[in-house]
Amino acid sequence: MDPNFCRCYVGDGTPPTNRYCRSCPHAAVACDRLWERVRELAGSNGGEPVPLPGTRAFLSPHSRNPDFVRLQVNCRWALGKEDFLHYIATGHAGMGRKGRRTDPSASPSMTRQEPYVGAILDLLGGRDIPEIRAVRRVQQEGAPPR
């Protein structure tokens, strides 16, 4: 994980700070709106999982936790909010290895979320939609003063 992926991020990438996006006090500025779009997409197929183009994966809502959506190929796993936001900033959400938490290509959860996060972005409308531009602005400049 690249701990410099967001100006608002507080931590060194080790648990529990790798999950900081879930409690970031600045998330309402932009990140929550983008994550809500991901969650809406996950539930947009009338109760059926949403196929992710270019992959064999399907996206569906997480029934118990709004900080996650579910992905499924052969098995189901969770895509966390922080993994998705890390990908927005860095373009990386790869598998990590124990003892190498600072690998900038690894996702905060150390699980491989590529190419699925890219397919989700495509379904949302691409990398230049207003919600993504707003998140990148916060990630690069920090949250505006209240």
MODELLER restraints for C-alpha pairs under 7 A, 6 or more apart:
rsr = mdl.restraints
at = mdl.atoms
rsr.add(forms.Gaussian(group=physical.xy_distance, feature=features.Distance(at['CA:1:A'], at['CA:13:A']), mean=6.24, stdev=0.5))
rsr.add(forms.Gaussian(group=physical.xy_distance, feature=features.Distance(at['CA:1:A'], at['CA:101:A']), mean=5.87, stdev=0.5))
rsr.add(forms.Gaussian(group=physical.xy_distance, feature=features.Distance(at['CA:1:A'], at['CA:102:A']), mean=5.06, stdev=0.5))
rsr.add(forms.Gaussian(group=physical.xy_distance, feature=features.Distance(at['CA:1:A'], at['CA:103:A']), mean=5.29, stdev=0.5))
rsr.add(forms.Gaussian(group=physical.xy_distance, feature=features.Distance(at['CA:1:A'], at['CA:104:A']), mean=4.51, stdev=0.5))
rsr.add(forms.Gaussian(group=physical.xy_distance, feature=features.Distance(at['CA:1:A'], at['CA:105:A']), mean=6.25, stdev=0.5))
rsr.add(forms.Gaussian(group=physical.xy_distance, feature=features.Distance(at['CA:1:A'], at['CA:106:A']), mean=4.86, stdev=0.5))
rsr.add(forms.Gaussian(group=physical.xy_distance, feature=features.Distance(at['CA:1:A'], at['CA:107:A']), mean=5.37, stdev=0.5))
rsr.add(forms.Gaussian(group=physical.xy_distance, feature=features.Distance(at['CA:1:A'], at['CA:108:A']), mean=5.22, stdev=0.5))
rsr.add(forms.Gaussian(group=physical.xy_distance, feature=features.Distance(at['CA:2:A'], at['CA:102:A']), mean=6.05, stdev=0.5))
rsr.add(forms.Gaussian(group=physical.xy_distance, feature=features.Distance(at['CA:2:A'], at['CA:103:A']), mean=6.65, stdev=0.5))
rsr.add(forms.Gaussian(group=physical.xy_distance, feature=features.Distance(at['CA:2:A'], at['CA:104:A']), mean=4.21, stdev=0.5))
rsr.add(forms.Gaussian(group=physical.xy_distance, feature=features.Distance(at['CA:3:A'], at['CA:12:A']), mean=5.81, stdev=0.5))
rsr.add(forms.Gaussian(group=physical.xy_distance, feature=features.Distance(at['CA:3:A'], at['CA:13:A']), mean=5.75, stdev=0.5))
rsr.add(forms.Gaussian(group=physical.xy_distance, feature=features.Distance(at['CA:5:A'], at['CA:86:A']), mean=6.28, stdev=0.5))
rsr.add(forms.Gaussian(group=physical.xy_distance, feature=features.Distance(at['CA:5:A'], at['CA:89:A']), mean=5.72, stdev=0.5))
rsr.add(forms.Gaussian(group=physical.xy_distance, feature=features.Distance(at['CA:5:A'], at['CA:90:A']), mean=6.55, stdev=0.5))
rsr.add(forms.Gaussian(group=physical.xy_distance, feature=features.Distance(at['CA:5:A'], at['CA:139:A']), mean=6.73, stdev=0.5))
rsr.add(forms.Gaussian(group=physical.xy_distance, feature=features.Distance(at['CA:6:A'], at['CA:139:A']), mean=4.06, stdev=0.5))
rsr.add(forms.Gaussian(group=physical.xy_distance, feature=features.Distance(at['CA:6:A'], at['CA:140:A']), mean=6.19, stdev=0.5))
rsr.add(forms.Gaussian(group=physical.xy_distance, feature=features.Distance(at['CA:7:A'], at['CA:139:A']), mean=5.27, stdev=0.5))
rsr.add(forms.Gaussian(group=physical.xy_distance, feature=features.Distance(at['CA:7:A'], at['CA:140:A']), mean=5.95, stdev=0.5))
rsr.add(forms.Gaussian(group=physical.xy_distance, feature=features.Distance(at['CA:7:A'], at['CA:141:A']), mean=6.38, stdev=0.5))
rsr.add(forms.Gaussian(group=physical.xy_distance, feature=features.Distance(at['CA:7:A'], at['CA:142:A']), mean=4.89, stdev=0.5))
rsr.add(forms.Gaussian(group=physical.xy_distance, feature=features.Distance(at['CA:8:A'], at['CA:139:A']), mean=6.74, stdev=0.5))
rsr.add(forms.Gaussian(group=physical.xy_distance, feature=features.Distance(at['CA:8:A'], at['CA:142:A']), mean=5.60, stdev=0.5))
rsr.add(forms.Gaussian(group=physical.xy_distance, feature=features.Distance(at['CA:8:A'], at['CA:143:A']), mean=6.95, stdev=0.5))
rsr.add(forms.Gaussian(group=physical.xy_distance, feature=features.Distance(at['CA:9:A'], at['CA:20:A']), mean=6.78, stdev=0.5))
rsr.add(forms.Gaussian(group=physical.xy_distance, feature=features.Distance(at['CA:10:A'], at['CA:20:A']), mean=6.92, stdev=0.5))
rsr.add(forms.Gaussian(group=physical.xy_distance, feature=features.Distance(at['CA:11:A'], at['CA:17:A']), mean=5.00, stdev=0.5))
rsr.add(forms.Gaussian(group=physical.xy_distance, feature=features.Distance(at['CA:13:A'], at['CA:101:A']), mean=6.47, stdev=0.5))
rsr.add(forms.Gaussian(group=physical.xy_distance, feature=features.Distance(at['CA:13:A'], at['CA:102:A']), mean=6.89, stdev=0.5))
rsr.add(forms.Gaussian(group=physical.xy_distance, feature=features.Distance(at['CA:13:A'], at['CA:108:A']), mean=6.66, stdev=0.5))
rsr.add(forms.Gaussian(group=physical.xy_distance, feature=features.Distance(at['CA:14:A'], at['CA:101:A']), mean=6.80, stdev=0.5))
rsr.add(forms.Gaussian(group=physical.xy_distance, feature=features.Distance(at['CA:18:A'], at['CA:108:A']), mean=5.38, stdev=0.5))
rsr.add(forms.Gaussian(group=physical.xy_distance, feature=features.Distance(at['CA:19:A'], at['CA:82:A']), mean=6.25, stdev=0.5))
rsr.add(forms.Gaussian(group=physical.xy_distance, feature=features.Distance(at['CA:21:A'], at['CA:81:A']), mean=6.89, stdev=0.5))
rsr.add(forms.Gaussian(group=physical.xy_distance, feature=features.Distance(at['CA:21:A'], at['CA:82:A']), mean=5.33, stdev=0.5))
rsr.add(forms.Gaussian(group=physical.xy_distance, feature=features.Distance(at['CA:22:A'], at['CA:67:A']), mean=6.50, stdev=0.5))
rsr.add(forms.Gaussian(group=physical.xy_distance, feature=features.Distance(at['CA:22:A'], at['CA:81:A']), mean=6.90, stdev=0.5))
rsr.add(forms.Gaussian(group=physical.xy_distance, feature=features.Distance(at['CA:26:A'], at['CA:143:A']), mean=6.11, stdev=0.5))
rsr.add(forms.Gaussian(group=physical.xy_distance, feature=features.Distance(at['CA:29:A'], at['CA:143:A']), mean=6.90, stdev=0.5))
rsr.add(forms.Gaussian(group=physical.xy_distance, feature=features.Distance(at['CA:30:A'], at['CA:131:A']), mean=6.78, stdev=0.5))
rsr.add(forms.Gaussian(group=physical.xy_distance, feature=features.Distance(at['CA:30:A'], at['CA:134:A']), mean=5.65, stdev=0.5))
rsr.add(forms.Gaussian(group=physical.xy_distance, feature=features.Distance(at['CA:30:A'], at['CA:135:A']), mean=5.16, stdev=0.5))
rsr.add(forms.Gaussian(group=physical.xy_distance, feature=features.Distance(at['CA:31:A'], at['CA:135:A']), mean=5.51, stdev=0.5))
rsr.add(forms.Gaussian(group=physical.xy_distance, feature=features.Distance(at['CA:33:A'], at['CA:131:A']), mean=6.78, stdev=0.5))
rsr.add(forms.Gaussian(group=physical.xy_distance, feature=features.Distance(at['CA:34:A'], at['CA:131:A']), mean=5.38, stdev=0.5))
rsr.add(forms.Gaussian(group=physical.xy_distance, feature=features.Distance(at['CA:34:A'], at['CA:132:A']), mean=6.69, stdev=0.5))
rsr.add(forms.Gaussian(group=physical.xy_distance, feature=features.Distance(at['CA:35:A'], at['CA:81:A']), mean=6.72, stdev=0.5))
rsr.add(forms.Gaussian(group=physical.xy_distance, feature=features.Distance(at['CA:39:A'], at['CA:61:A']), mean=6.35, stdev=0.5))
rsr.add(forms.Gaussian(group=physical.xy_distance, feature=features.Distance(at['CA:39:A'], at['CA:69:A']), mean=6.56, stdev=0.5))
rsr.add(forms.Gaussian(group=physical.xy_distance, feature=features.Distance(at['CA:42:A'], at['CA:50:A']), mean=6.35, stdev=0.5))
rsr.add(forms.Gaussian(group=physical.xy_distance, feature=features.Distance(at['CA:42:A'], at['CA:59:A']), mean=5.41, stdev=0.5))
rsr.add(forms.Gaussian(group=physical.xy_distance, feature=features.Distance(at['CA:42:A'], at['CA:60:A']), mean=4.39, stdev=0.5))
rsr.add(forms.Gaussian(group=physical.xy_distance, feature=features.Distance(at['CA:42:A'], at['CA:61:A']), mean=5.04, stdev=0.5))
rsr.add(forms.Gaussian(group=physical.xy_distance, feature=features.Distance(at['CA:42:A'], at['CA:69:A']), mean=6.92, stdev=0.5))
rsr.add(forms.Gaussian(group=physical.xy_distance, feature=features.Distance(at['CA:43:A'], at['CA:60:A']), mean=6.01, stdev=0.5))
rsr.add(forms.Gaussian(group=physical.xy_distance, feature=features.Distance(at['CA:43:A'], at['CA:61:A']), mean=5.64, stdev=0.5))
rsr.add(forms.Gaussian(group=physical.xy_distance, feature=features.Distance(at['CA:49:A'], at['CA:58:A']), mean=5.54, stdev=0.5))
rsr.add(forms.Gaussian(group=physical.xy_distance, feature=features.Distance(at['CA:49:A'], at['CA:59:A']), mean=5.35, stdev=0.5))
rsr.add(forms.Gaussian(group=physical.xy_distance, feature=features.Distance(at['CA:49:A'], at['CA:60:A']), mean=4.83, stdev=0.5))
rsr.add(forms.Gaussian(group=physical.xy_distance, feature=features.Distance(at['CA:50:A'], at['CA:58:A']), mean=5.19, stdev=0.5))
rsr.add(forms.Gaussian(group=physical.xy_distance, feature=features.Distance(at['CA:50:A'], at['CA:59:A']), mean=4.90, stdev=0.5))
rsr.add(forms.Gaussian(group=physical.xy_distance, feature=features.Distance(at['CA:50:A'], at['CA:60:A']), mean=6.29, stdev=0.5))
rsr.add(forms.Gaussian(group=physical.xy_distance, feature=features.Distance(at['CA:51:A'], at['CA:57:A']), mean=6.15, stdev=0.5))
rsr.add(forms.Gaussian(group=physical.xy_distance, feature=features.Distance(at['CA:51:A'], at['CA:58:A']), mean=4.40, stdev=0.5))
rsr.add(forms.Gaussian(group=physical.xy_distance, feature=features.Distance(at['CA:51:A'], at['CA:59:A']), mean=6.37, stdev=0.5))
rsr.add(forms.Gaussian(group=physical.xy_distance, feature=features.Distance(at['CA:52:A'], at['CA:58:A']), mean=5.55, stdev=0.5))
rsr.add(forms.Gaussian(group=physical.xy_distance, feature=features.Distance(at['CA:52:A'], at['CA:59:A']), mean=6.82, stdev=0.5))
rsr.add(forms.Gaussian(group=physical.xy_distance, feature=features.Distance(at['CA:52:A'], at['CA:116:A']), mean=6.99, stdev=0.5))
rsr.add(forms.Gaussian(group=physical.xy_distance, feature=features.Distance(at['CA:52:A'], at['CA:119:A']), mean=5.66, stdev=0.5))
rsr.add(forms.Gaussian(group=physical.xy_distance, feature=features.Distance(at['CA:52:A'], at['CA:120:A']), mean=6.69, stdev=0.5))
rsr.add(forms.Gaussian(group=physical.xy_distance, feature=features.Distance(at['CA:53:A'], at['CA:119:A']), mean=5.98, stdev=0.5))
rsr.add(forms.Gaussian(group=physical.xy_distance, feature=features.Distance(at['CA:56:A'], at['CA:73:A']), mean=5.97, stdev=0.5))
rsr.add(forms.Gaussian(group=physical.xy_distance, feature=features.Distance(at['CA:57:A'], at['CA:71:A']), mean=6.49, stdev=0.5))
rsr.add(forms.Gaussian(group=physical.xy_distance, feature=features.Distance(at['CA:57:A'], at['CA:72:A']), mean=5.30, stdev=0.5))
rsr.add(forms.Gaussian(group=physical.xy_distance, feature=features.Distance(at['CA:57:A'], at['CA:73:A']), mean=4.61, stdev=0.5))
rsr.add(forms.Gaussian(group=physical.xy_distance, feature=features.Distance(at['CA:58:A'], at['CA:71:A']), mean=5.59, stdev=0.5))
rsr.add(forms.Gaussian(group=physical.xy_distance, feature=features.Distance(at['CA:58:A'], at['CA:72:A']), mean=5.16, stdev=0.5))
rsr.add(forms.Gaussian(group=physical.xy_distance, feature=features.Distance(at['CA:58:A'], at['CA:73:A']), mean=6.60, stdev=0.5))
rsr.add(forms.Gaussian(group=physical.xy_distance, feature=features.Distance(at['CA:59:A'], at['CA:70:A']), mean=5.72, stdev=0.5))
rsr.add(forms.Gaussian(group=physical.xy_distance, feature=features.Distance(at['CA:59:A'], at['CA:71:A']), mean=4.79, stdev=0.5))
rsr.add(forms.Gaussian(group=physical.xy_distance, feature=features.Distance(at['CA:59:A'], at['CA:72:A']), mean=6.66, stdev=0.5))
rsr.add(forms.Gaussian(group=physical.xy_distance, feature=features.Distance(at['CA:60:A'], at['CA:69:A']), mean=6.12, stdev=0.5))
rsr.add(forms.Gaussian(group=physical.xy_distance, feature=features.Distance(at['CA:60:A'], at['CA:70:A']), mean=5.11, stdev=0.5))
rsr.add(forms.Gaussian(group=physical.xy_distance, feature=features.Distance(at['CA:60:A'], at['CA:71:A']), mean=6.50, stdev=0.5))
rsr.add(forms.Gaussian(group=physical.xy_distance, feature=features.Distance(at['CA:61:A'], at['CA:69:A']), mean=4.85, stdev=0.5))
rsr.add(forms.Gaussian(group=physical.xy_distance, feature=features.Distance(at['CA:61:A'], at['CA:70:A']), mean=5.75, stdev=0.5))
rsr.add(forms.Gaussian(group=physical.xy_distance, feature=features.Distance(at['CA:62:A'], at['CA:68:A']), mean=5.83, stdev=0.5))
rsr.add(forms.Gaussian(group=physical.xy_distance, feature=features.Distance(at['CA:62:A'], at['CA:69:A']), mean=4.67, stdev=0.5))
rsr.add(forms.Gaussian(group=physical.xy_distance, feature=features.Distance(at['CA:62:A'], at['CA:70:A']), mean=5.49, stdev=0.5))
rsr.add(forms.Gaussian(group=physical.xy_distance, feature=features.Distance(at['CA:67:A'], at['CA:80:A']), mean=5.89, stdev=0.5))
rsr.add(forms.Gaussian(group=physical.xy_distance, feature=features.Distance(at['CA:67:A'], at['CA:81:A']), mean=5.40, stdev=0.5))
rsr.add(forms.Gaussian(group=physical.xy_distance, feature=features.Distance(at['CA:68:A'], at['CA:78:A']), mean=5.91, stdev=0.5))
rsr.add(forms.Gaussian(group=physical.xy_distance, feature=features.Distance(at['CA:68:A'], at['CA:79:A']), mean=5.44, stdev=0.5))
rsr.add(forms.Gaussian(group=physical.xy_distance, feature=features.Distance(at['CA:68:A'], at['CA:80:A']), mean=4.50, stdev=0.5))
rsr.add(forms.Gaussian(group=physical.xy_distance, feature=features.Distance(at['CA:68:A'], at['CA:81:A']), mean=5.97, stdev=0.5))
rsr.add(forms.Gaussian(group=physical.xy_distance, feature=features.Distance(at['CA:69:A'], at['CA:78:A']), mean=5.73, stdev=0.5))
rsr.add(forms.Gaussian(group=physical.xy_distance, feature=features.Distance(at['CA:69:A'], at['CA:79:A']), mean=5.37, stdev=0.5))
rsr.add(forms.Gaussian(group=physical.xy_distance, feature=features.Distance(at['CA:69:A'], at['CA:80:A']), mean=6.75, stdev=0.5))
rsr.add(forms.Gaussian(group=physical.xy_distance, feature=features.Distance(at['CA:70:A'], at['CA:76:A']), mean=6.54, stdev=0.5))
rsr.add(forms.Gaussian(group=physical.xy_distance, feature=features.Distance(at['CA:70:A'], at['CA:77:A']), mean=5.67, stdev=0.5))
rsr.add(forms.Gaussian(group=physical.xy_distance, feature=features.Distance(at['CA:70:A'], at['CA:78:A']), mean=4.59, stdev=0.5))
rsr.add(forms.Gaussian(group=physical.xy_distance, feature=features.Distance(at['CA:70:A'], at['CA:79:A']), mean=5.95, stdev=0.5))
rsr.add(forms.Gaussian(group=physical.xy_distance, feature=features.Distance(at['CA:71:A'], at['CA:77:A']), mean=5.44, stdev=0.5))
rsr.add(forms.Gaussian(group=physical.xy_distance, feature=features.Distance(at['CA:71:A'], at['CA:78:A']), mean=6.05, stdev=0.5))
rsr.add(forms.Gaussian(group=physical.xy_distance, feature=features.Distance(at['CA:71:A'], at['CA:79:A']), mean=6.68, stdev=0.5))
rsr.add(forms.Gaussian(group=physical.xy_distance, feature=features.Distance(at['CA:82:A'], at['CA:108:A']), mean=6.64, stdev=0.5))
rsr.add(forms.Gaussian(group=physical.xy_distance, feature=features.Distance(at['CA:83:A'], at['CA:93:A']), mean=6.43, stdev=0.5))
rsr.add(forms.Gaussian(group=physical.xy_distance, feature=features.Distance(at['CA:83:A'], at['CA:107:A']), mean=5.43, stdev=0.5))
rsr.add(forms.Gaussian(group=physical.xy_distance, feature=features.Distance(at['CA:83:A'], at['CA:108:A']), mean=5.61, stdev=0.5))
rsr.add(forms.Gaussian(group=physical.xy_distance, feature=features.Distance(at['CA:83:A'], at['CA:109:A']), mean=6.65, stdev=0.5))
rsr.add(forms.Gaussian(group=physical.xy_distance, feature=features.Distance(at['CA:84:A'], at['CA:117:A']), mean=6.53, stdev=0.5))
rsr.add(forms.Gaussian(group=physical.xy_distance, feature=features.Distance(at['CA:86:A'], at['CA:107:A']), mean=6.84, stdev=0.5))
rsr.add(forms.Gaussian(group=physical.xy_distance, feature=features.Distance(at['CA:87:A'], at['CA:93:A']), mean=5.49, stdev=0.5))
rsr.add(forms.Gaussian(group=physical.xy_distance, feature=features.Distance(at['CA:89:A'], at['CA:136:A']), mean=6.38, stdev=0.5))
rsr.add(forms.Gaussian(group=physical.xy_distance, feature=features.Distance(at['CA:89:A'], at['CA:139:A']), mean=6.97, stdev=0.5))
rsr.add(forms.Gaussian(group=physical.xy_distance, feature=features.Distance(at['CA:92:A'], at['CA:105:A']), mean=4.95, stdev=0.5))
rsr.add(forms.Gaussian(group=physical.xy_distance, feature=features.Distance(at['CA:92:A'], at['CA:106:A']), mean=6.54, stdev=0.5))
rsr.add(forms.Gaussian(group=physical.xy_distance, feature=features.Distance(at['CA:92:A'], at['CA:107:A']), mean=6.79, stdev=0.5))
rsr.add(forms.Gaussian(group=physical.xy_distance, feature=features.Distance(at['CA:93:A'], at['CA:105:A']), mean=6.19, stdev=0.5))
rsr.add(forms.Gaussian(group=physical.xy_distance, feature=features.Distance(at['CA:93:A'], at['CA:106:A']), mean=5.35, stdev=0.5))
rsr.add(forms.Gaussian(group=physical.xy_distance, feature=features.Distance(at['CA:93:A'], at['CA:107:A']), mean=4.21, stdev=0.5))
rsr.add(forms.Gaussian(group=physical.xy_distance, feature=features.Distance(at['CA:93:A'], at['CA:112:A']), mean=5.98, stdev=0.5))
rsr.add(forms.Gaussian(group=physical.xy_distance, feature=features.Distance(at['CA:93:A'], at['CA:113:A']), mean=5.27, stdev=0.5))
rsr.add(forms.Gaussian(group=physical.xy_distance, feature=features.Distance(at['CA:93:A'], at['CA:114:A']), mean=5.64, stdev=0.5))
rsr.add(forms.Gaussian(group=physical.xy_distance, feature=features.Distance(at['CA:94:A'], at['CA:105:A']), mean=5.68, stdev=0.5))
rsr.add(forms.Gaussian(group=physical.xy_distance, feature=features.Distance(at['CA:94:A'], at['CA:106:A']), mean=4.37, stdev=0.5))
rsr.add(forms.Gaussian(group=physical.xy_distance, feature=features.Distance(at['CA:94:A'], at['CA:107:A']), mean=5.39, stdev=0.5))
rsr.add(forms.Gaussian(group=physical.xy_distance, feature=features.Distance(at['CA:94:A'], at['CA:111:A']), mean=6.31, stdev=0.5))
rsr.add(forms.Gaussian(group=physical.xy_distance, feature=features.Distance(at['CA:94:A'], at['CA:112:A']), mean=4.31, stdev=0.5))
rsr.add(forms.Gaussian(group=physical.xy_distance, feature=features.Distance(at['CA:94:A'], at['CA:113:A']), mean=6.03, stdev=0.5))
rsr.add(forms.Gaussian(group=physical.xy_distance, feature=features.Distance(at['CA:94:A'], at['CA:114:A']), mean=6.10, stdev=0.5))
rsr.add(forms.Gaussian(group=physical.xy_distance, feature=features.Distance(at['CA:95:A'], at['CA:106:A']), mean=5.31, stdev=0.5))
rsr.add(forms.Gaussian(group=physical.xy_distance, feature=features.Distance(at['CA:95:A'], at['CA:107:A']), mean=6.55, stdev=0.5))
rsr.add(forms.Gaussian(group=physical.xy_distance, feature=features.Distance(at['CA:95:A'], at['CA:110:A']), mean=5.10, stdev=0.5))
rsr.add(forms.Gaussian(group=physical.xy_distance, feature=features.Distance(at['CA:95:A'], at['CA:111:A']), mean=4.55, stdev=0.5))
rsr.add(forms.Gaussian(group=physical.xy_distance, feature=features.Distance(at['CA:95:A'], at['CA:112:A']), mean=4.19, stdev=0.5))
rsr.add(forms.Gaussian(group=physical.xy_distance, feature=features.Distance(at['CA:96:A'], at['CA:106:A']), mean=4.81, stdev=0.5))
rsr.add(forms.Gaussian(group=physical.xy_distance, feature=features.Distance(at['CA:96:A'], at['CA:107:A']), mean=6.85, stdev=0.5))
rsr.add(forms.Gaussian(group=physical.xy_distance, feature=features.Distance(at['CA:96:A'], at['CA:110:A']), mean=4.26, stdev=0.5))
rsr.add(forms.Gaussian(group=physical.xy_distance, feature=features.Distance(at['CA:96:A'], at['CA:111:A']), mean=6.35, stdev=0.5))
rsr.add(forms.Gaussian(group=physical.xy_distance, feature=features.Distance(at['CA:97:A'], at['CA:110:A']), mean=6.91, stdev=0.5))
rsr.add(forms.Gaussian(group=physical.xy_distance, feature=features.Distance(at['CA:121:A'], at['CA:127:A']), mean=6.30, stdev=0.5))
